Amino acid sequence: DGGITQSPKYLFRKEGQNVTLSCEQNLNHDAMYWYRQDPGQGLRLIYYSQIVNDFQKGDIAEGYSVSREKKESFPLTVTSAQKNPTAFYLCASSIVSSETGELFFGEGSRLTVL
Amino acid sequence: GEDVEQSLFLSVREGDSSVINCTYTDSSSTYLYWYKQEPGAGLQLLTYIFSNMDMKQDQRLTVLLNKKDKHLSLRIADTQTGDSAIYFCAETPGAGTALIFGKGTTLSVSS
């Protein structure tokens, strides 16, 4: 079955450590996105990529980094520079030429900083 | 800038209708969406409406769009306990761009 796989589902890290969240899709979608979700704040866009080897900052990119070396993969690194990294992170993908612009989401990764 | 507003909570009894409201600011949005999120999971697309439509019905779901007032609503008929979730309204500023989401409405259904 085609879909988006995020791993790990739960992750704990100590302050000052970098951590990388994995996102893989086998839908052959061009575009991939990372959102952050906090209670009562909805989804906020961190980074997105519409094509391999290219990506753009979203609204809250500070303290995060991404890469897009392969079409299927869009890993997110939460660096020690991110002041409040504890959150639920959602990866999504879409077809750039899609008429509807629908996003398909993974099941999320919950990061807790101790 | 673009913004999407929703009320945060709605509580209904099983069997009643639920109406979740949303306002948006970008009048150029081509499509507007409703997504559902169950606890600890990702978002799933429930339905969407094209901006030149006023209404779309899909089984128990009815979407109403008032483009003049930039108001979108989702009506769930015969609400069930399985409908308890967070519902997100979203708009797209343009083709190939990321969706802009509201903060989500938590729907609680009691039996």
Interface residues (C-beta under 8 A of the other chain):
Chain A: I4 Q6 A31 Y33 Y35 G40 Q41 G42 L43 L45 Y48 Q50 G58 L90 A92 V96 S97 T100 G101 E102 L103 F104 F105 G106 E107 G108 R110
Chain B: L8 T30 Y31 Y33 G40 A41 G42 L43 Q44 L45 Y48 F88 T92 A95 G96 T97 A98 L99 I100 F101 G102 K103 G104
